[in-house]
Amino acid sequence: MNLDPPISSSEVTLERLDPLSAAAARPVTTGAALLALVLPPLTLLSRGHEVTQPLWLIVSYAALGGAAWLLLDRSRSTRPVWTAPSAQVFQVLLMVMLVTAAAATAGANDLVRDDWAPLVVGVLLVASTPYRPAREILFWTIVHTLLCAALGVIQAPSAITDVPALTLAVTGSFSIAVMGFAAAAYARSLTSSTQLWHDRAWQSAAAAALEHRSGVARSVQQRRVSLLNREVVPYLQRVVNADGIGDDDREEARRLARSIRTLLVSDVEKTWAQLMLDDLVGRHPRLNITAVADDPDDLGRRAVLERRTLLRALAAISVERLSATGLALRLSTPEGRLAVRWEVATPRPLPDAHRELRSMLELIRGLTLRSSVHELPGRLVIEFEYGY
């Protein structure tokens, strides 16, 4: 069951396809944001005489600070993935910065090609590559390029440099065009190659899942055979060797019938989530683990392979890395989305457990929507919703 529409090719980002690679790019994102914040002061050290409207300069730098903060905030592991409305705010702030930076030097701009604002926009477009789709970056590159070209034409009559307006338009927007188009091409290349690997990996995973499914079926069958060998066969042998059947034998037959019926019914009525947890607990017989799944509608069985794989991976890492003593999984469908609440009881200190799950939390952040992690006494709670 796919509760949400599949992600379209125009919305693909590296963070959604490969969250851990996007997480590894955060130091670069941070460096680019800091570079964008440092460029204006450095430029003004040599060209401060061109500032004719200091108030507009302050507004432009404030807009730059807001855009840089938004970029850094939306790339943090504790925040949900960067959504389109928030990204539009980011681009609008860059447009405000371009306009106000041009207004700050009105009438005194000597070399439009050396303005800091277009360079900063190009740097931030490159920094957004892991988090935004290539088509979106391309669209906003065109918008910013045209805006800068228009600002160059507007500044031409009052510019100190006596060059044609078209020259100012080209030189003023060139840096944005070069870096923005390069960022869009890079994002496209990354997502295309990752998508190809992604599709091949899931094909292999699907084949492995079919093989594992037969193994689970054999495991269930072995439980039934074990019951027969352990209790039913000895009883029948005893009845065959006995001269007659007494009341004790009849009572034993009733007990065995109830036991077999209970086993068969429980196997049929168990949800996918509970079977998954039981299978995991069965692989670690030395650990005393309580595993409970709350999935009355059996949403796990109808979920797509990617979602079941993530749930199984989260269960496995909770046991293997946190030495979990209790697992609780709850699946529901608020507003048509598959919502997951995962509770892990662990003897380890919760801050240590949180750090141990950092890579998994990065993965969850990239693949889901509205993810959150919080702590209860002795338990780590992870909640997320699938948003695409």
C-alpha positions as CSV (number, residue, x, y, z in Angstrom):
1,M,0.0,0.0,0.0
2,N,1.4,3.4,-1.0
3,L,-0.4,5.9,1.1
4,D,1.3,8.9,-0.4
5,P,1.9,9.8,-4.0
6,P,5.3,8.7,-5.3
7,I,8.0,11.4,-5.5
8,S,8.2,12.9,-9.0
9,S,11.5,13.2,-10.9
10,S,11.3,17.0,-10.6
11,E,11.2,16.8,-6.8
12,V,14.1,14.4,-6.3
13,T,16.9,15.7,-4.1
14,L,20.1,14.0,-3.0
15,E,19.0,14.2,0.6
16,R,15.9,12.1,-0.2
17,L,17.8,9.6,-2.3
18,D,21.0,9.4,-0.1
19,P,20.5,11.1,3.3
20,L,23.9,10.1,4.6
21,S,25.7,11.7,1.7
22,A,23.7,14.9,2.3
23,A,24.6,14.7,5.9
24,A,28.3,14.4,5.0
25,A,27.9,17.5,2.9
26,R,26.8,19.7,5.9
27,P,30.3,20.9,6.7
28,V,30.6,22.2,3.1
29,T,27.1,23.8,3.5
30,T,28.3,25.5,6.7
31,G,31.5,26.7,5.1
32,A,29.6,28.1,2.1
33,A,27.2,30.0,4.4
34,L,30.0,31.4,6.4
35,L,31.8,32.4,3.2
36,A,28.6,34.2,2.1
37,L,28.5,36.1,5.3
38,V,32.1,37.1,5.2
39,L,32.2,38.3,1.5
40,P,30.3,41.5,2.0
41,P,32.5,42.9,4.8
42,L,35.7,41.9,2.9
43,T,34.4,43.6,-0.3
44,L,33.4,46.8,1.6
45,L,36.9,47.1,3.0
46,S,38.1,48.2,-0.4
47,R,34.9,49.6,-1.8
48,G,33.2,51.2,1.2
49,H,33.2,54.6,-0.6
50,E,30.6,53.3,-3.0
51,V,28.0,52.9,-0.3
52,T,25.6,55.9,-0.6
53,Q,22.6,54.4,1.4
54,P,23.9,52.7,4.5
55,L,20.3,51.8,5.6
56,W,19.8,49.7,2.5
57,L,23.2,48.0,3.1
58,I,22.0,47.0,6.5
59,V,18.7,45.6,5.1
60,S,20.6,43.6,2.4
61,Y,23.0,42.1,5.0
62,A,20.0,41.3,7.2
63,A,18.4,39.5,4.3
64,L,21.6,37.6,3.7
65,G,21.8,36.6,7.3
66,G,18.2,35.3,7.2
67,A,18.9,33.3,4.1
68,A,22.1,31.8,5.6
69,W,20.3,31.0,8.8
70,L,17.5,29.3,6.9
71,L,20.0,27.2,4.9
72,L,21.9,26.1,8.0
73,D,18.7,25.4,10.0
74,R,17.1,23.3,7.3
75,S,20.2,21.2,6.9
76,R,20.4,20.2,10.5
77,S,19.8,16.6,11.4
78,T,17.2,17.5,14.0
79,R,15.0,19.4,11.5
80,P,12.6,17.9,9.0
81,V,13.6,17.9,5.3
82,W,13.6,21.2,3.5
83,T,10.1,21.8,2.0
84,A,9.2,23.8,-1.0
85,P,7.5,26.8,0.9
86,S,10.6,27.2,3.1
87,A,12.9,27.1,0.1
88,Q,10.8,29.8,-1.6
89,V,11.3,32.0,1.4
90,F,15.1,31.4,1.0
91,Q,15.0,32.5,-2.6
92,V,12.9,35.6,-1.9
93,L,15.4,36.6,0.8
94,L,18.1,36.4,-1.9
95,M,16.1,38.6,-4.2
96,V,15.6,41.1,-1.5
97,M,19.3,41.1,-0.8
98,L,20.1,41.7,-4.5
99,V,17.7,44.7,-4.8
100,T,18.7,46.4,-1.5
101,A,22.5,45.8,-2.2
102,A,22.1,47.6,-5.5
103,A,20.1,50.4,-3.8
104,A,22.9,50.8,-1.2
105,T,25.4,51.8,-3.9
106,A,23.0,53.7,-6.2
107,G,24.9,56.4,-8.1
108,A,28.3,55.4,-7.0
109,N,28.8,51.8,-8.3
110,D,32.1,51.7,-10.2
111,L,32.5,48.0,-11.1
112,V,29.2,46.1,-11.2
113,R,31.0,42.9,-12.0
114,D,32.7,43.1,-8.6
115,D,29.5,43.5,-6.5
116,W,29.3,41.1,-3.6
117,A,25.6,40.3,-3.9
118,P,25.7,38.2,-7.1
119,L,28.7,36.3,-5.8
120,V,26.9,35.5,-2.6
121,V,23.7,34.3,-4.4
122,G,25.9,32.0,-6.6
123,V,27.6,30.5,-3.5
124,L,24.3,29.9,-1.7
125,L,22.8,28.3,-4.8
126,V,25.7,25.9,-4.9
127,A,25.3,25.2,-1.1
128,S,21.7,24.3,-1.6
129,T,22.6,21.5,-4.1
130,P,22.1,18.5,-1.7
131,Y,18.8,19.8,-0.4
132,R,16.8,21.1,-3.4
133,P,15.8,19.6,-6.8
134,A,17.9,20.4,-9.9
135,R,14.9,21.9,-11.7
136,E,14.2,24.3,-8.8
137,I,17.8,25.4,-8.7
138,L,17.7,26.0,-12.5
139,F,14.5,28.0,-12.2
140,W,15.7,30.3,-9.5
141,T,19.1,30.7,-11.2
142,I,17.3,32.1,-14.2
143,V,15.2,34.4,-12.0
144,H,18.2,35.7,-10.1
145,T,20.2,36.2,-13.3
146,L,17.4,38.2,-15.0
147,L,16.9,40.2,-11.8
148,C,20.6,41.1,-11.7
149,A,20.6,41.9,-15.4
150,A,17.7,44.2,-14.9
151,L,19.5,45.9,-11.9
152,G,22.5,46.4,-14.1
153,V,20.4,48.1,-16.8
154,I,18.8,50.3,-14.1
155,Q,22.1,51.3,-12.7
156,A,23.6,52.1,-16.1
157,P,22.6,55.8,-16.3
158,S,24.0,56.6,-12.9
159,A,27.0,54.3,-13.0
160,I,30.5,55.8,-12.9
161,T,31.8,53.4,-15.5
162,D,30.9,54.6,-19.0
163,V,30.0,51.3,-20.6
164,P,26.8,50.2,-22.5
165,A,23.9,49.1,-20.3
166,L,23.9,45.7,-21.9
167,T,27.5,45.3,-20.7
168,L,26.6,46.1,-17.1
169,A,23.7,43.7,-17.4
170,V,25.9,40.8,-18.5
171,T,28.8,41.5,-16.1
172,G,26.5,42.0,-13.2
173,S,24.6,38.7,-13.6
174,F,27.5,36.5,-15.0
175,S,28.6,35.1,-11.6
176,I,25.1,34.0,-10.7
177,A,24.5,32.3,-14.1
178,V,27.8,30.4,-14.0
179,M,27.5,29.1,-10.4
180,G,23.8,28.6,-10.5
181,F,23.8,26.6,-13.8
182,A,26.7,24.6,-12.5
183,A,24.8,23.9,-9.3
184,A,21.7,22.7,-11.2
185,A,23.8,20.5,-13.5
186,Y,25.7,19.0,-10.5
187,A,22.4,18.3,-8.6
188,R,21.0,16.7,-11.7
189,S,24.1,14.5,-12.1
190,L,24.1,13.5,-8.5
191,T,20.5,12.6,-8.3
192,S,20.5,10.7,-11.7
193,S,23.4,8.5,-10.7
194,T,22.1,7.9,-7.2
195,Q,18.6,7.2,-8.6
196,L,20.1,4.5,-10.9
197,W,22.0,2.9,-8.0
198,H,18.8,3.3,-5.8
199,D,16.7,1.4,-8.4
200,R,19.2,-1.4,-8.8
201,A,19.6,-1.7,-5.0
202,W,15.9,-2.1,-4.5
203,Q,15.6,-4.7,-7.2
204,S,18.2,-6.7,-5.3
205,A,16.4,-6.0,-2.0
206,A,13.1,-7.2,-3.5
207,A,14.7,-10.5,-4.6
208,A,16.2,-10.9,-1.1
209,A,12.9,-10.2,0.5
210,L,11.2,-13.0,-1.5
211,E,13.9,-15.3,-0.4
212,H,13.6,-14.2,3.2
213,R,9.8,-14.6,3.0
214,S,10.2,-18.3,2.2
215,G,12.6,-18.5,5.2
216,V,10.0,-17.0,7.5
217,A,7.4,-19.4,6.2
218,R,9.7,-22.3,6.9
219,S,10.3,-20.9,10.4
220,V,6.5,-20.9,11.1
221,Q,6.2,-24.4,9.7
222,Q,9.1,-25.6,12.0
223,R,7.2,-24.3,15.0
224,R,4.2,-26.4,14.1
225,V,6.4,-29.5,13.4
226,S,8.2,-29.0,16.7
227,L,4.8,-29.0,18.5
228,L,3.8,-32.2,16.8
229,N,7.1,-33.9,17.5
230,R,7.3,-32.7,21.1
231,E,3.7,-33.4,22.2
232,V,1.4,-34.9,19.6
233,V,3.5,-37.7,18.4
234,P,4.4,-39.1,21.9
235,Y,0.7,-38.9,22.8
236,L,-0.4,-40.8,19.8
237,Q,2.3,-43.4,20.4
238,R,1.2,-43.8,24.0
239,V,-2.4,-44.3,22.9
240,V,-1.4,-46.9,20.3
241,N,0.5,-48.9,22.9
242,A,-2.2,-48.6,25.6
243,D,-4.9,-51.2,26.0
244,G,-7.6,-48.5,26.3
245,I,-8.3,-44.8,26.4
246,G,-9.1,-43.3,29.8
247,D,-10.3,-39.9,31.0
248,D,-6.8,-38.6,31.3
249,D,-6.1,-39.4,27.7
250,R,-9.2,-37.6,26.6
251,E,-8.3,-34.6,28.6
252,E,-4.8,-34.7,27.1
253,A,-6.3,-34.8,23.6
254,R,-8.4,-31.7,24.3
255,R,-5.4,-29.8,25.6
256,L,-3.3,-30.7,22.5
257,A,-6.2,-29.7,20.3
258,R,-6.5,-26.3,22.0
259,S,-2.7,-25.8,21.8
260,I,-2.6,-26.6,18.1
261,R,-5.6,-24.4,17.4
262,T,-4.1,-21.5,19.3
263,L,-0.8,-21.8,17.4
264,L,-2.5,-21.9,14.0
265,V,-4.8,-19.0,14.8
266,S,-2.0,-16.9,16.3
267,D,0.2,-17.4,13.2
268,V,-2.7,-16.3,10.9
269,E,-3.7,-13.3,13.0
270,K,-0.3,-11.9,13.6
271,T,0.4,-8.7,11.7
272,W,3.5,-8.1,9.6
273,A,5.0,-5.8,12.2
274,Q,4.6,-8.4,15.0
275,L,6.0,-11.1,12.8
276,M,9.0,-8.9,12.0
277,L,9.7,-8.2,15.7
278,D,9.2,-11.9,16.6
279,D,11.7,-12.9,13.9
280,L,14.2,-10.3,15.2
281,V,13.8,-11.5,18.8
282,G,14.2,-15.1,17.6
283,R,17.6,-14.3,16.1
284,H,18.8,-13.1,19.5
285,P,17.7,-15.9,21.9
286,R,20.2,-14.9,24.6
287,L,18.7,-11.5,25.0
288,N,15.5,-11.0,27.0
289,I,13.6,-8.7,24.8
290,T,9.9,-7.7,25.0
291,A,8.7,-6.8,21.5
292,V,5.1,-5.5,20.9
293,A,3.6,-4.1,17.7
294,D,0.4,-2.1,17.7
295,D,-0.8,-2.3,14.1
296,P,-4.5,-3.3,14.2
297,D,-5.0,-2.6,10.4
298,D,-1.8,-4.5,9.5
299,L,-0.5,-1.4,7.7
300,G,3.0,-2.9,7.7
301,R,2.0,-5.8,5.5
302,R,0.6,-3.5,2.8
303,A,3.4,-0.9,3.0
304,V,5.9,-0.8,0.1
305,L,9.3,-2.6,0.4
306,E,11.3,0.6,1.2
307,R,9.2,1.3,4.2
308,R,9.3,-2.2,5.6
309,T,13.0,-2.2,5.1
310,L,13.5,1.0,7.1
311,L,11.4,-0.4,9.9
312,R,13.3,-3.7,10.0
313,A,16.7,-1.8,9.9
314,L,15.6,0.4,12.8
315,A,14.5,-2.7,14.8
316,A,17.8,-4.5,14.1
317,I,20.0,-1.5,15.0
318,S,18.0,-1.0,18.2
319,V,18.8,-4.5,19.3
320,E,22.4,-4.8,18.1
321,R,23.7,-1.4,19.1
322,L,21.5,-0.4,22.1
323,S,21.1,-3.8,23.7
324,A,17.3,-3.1,23.7
325,T,15.3,-4.8,26.4
326,G,11.9,-3.6,25.0
327,L,10.6,-2.6,21.6
328,A,7.3,-1.0,20.9
329,L,6.1,-0.2,17.3
330,R,2.9,1.6,16.5
331,L,1.6,2.2,13.0
332,S,-1.3,4.5,12.1
333,T,-2.5,6.5,9.1
334,P,-3.3,10.1,10.1
335,E,-4.4,12.2,7.1
336,G,-3.5,9.4,4.7
337,R,0.2,9.2,5.7
338,L,1.8,6.2,7.3
339,A,2.9,7.4,10.8
340,V,5.4,5.4,12.9
341,R,6.0,5.6,16.6
342,W,9.0,3.6,17.7
343,E,9.9,3.2,21.4
344,V,13.2,1.5,22.5
345,A,13.8,0.6,26.1
346,T,17.6,0.4,26.7
347,P,19.9,0.1,29.7
348,R,22.3,2.5,28.1
349,P,22.2,6.3,28.9
350,L,19.8,7.9,26.6
351,P,22.3,10.6,25.3
352,D,24.7,7.7,24.3
353,A,21.8,5.9,22.7
354,H,20.9,9.0,20.7
355,R,24.5,9.3,19.5
356,E,24.6,5.6,18.6
357,L,21.6,6.0,16.4
358,R,22.8,9.2,14.7
359,S,23.3,7.6,11.3
360,M,19.9,5.9,11.4
361,L,18.3,9.2,12.4
362,E,20.0,10.9,9.5
363,L,18.5,8.2,7.2
364,I,15.1,8.6,8.7
365,R,15.2,12.4,8.3
366,G,16.0,12.1,4.6
367,L,13.4,9.4,3.8
368,T,10.5,10.6,5.9
369,L,8.6,13.7,6.9
370,R,8.1,15.4,10.3
371,S,10.6,13.2,12.1
372,S,11.3,13.8,15.7
373,V,13.3,12.1,18.6
374,H,12.5,12.6,22.3
375,E,13.3,10.9,25.5
376,L,11.1,9.3,28.2
377,P,12.4,7.7,31.4
378,G,14.5,4.7,30.2
379,R,13.1,4.9,26.7
380,L,14.0,6.6,23.4
381,V,11.0,7.5,21.2
382,I,11.3,8.1,17.5
383,E,8.4,9.3,15.5
384,F,8.1,10.0,11.8
385,E,5.7,10.1,8.9
386,Y,6.2,9.1,5.4
387,G,5.7,12.2,3.2
388,Y,6.3,10.8,-0.3
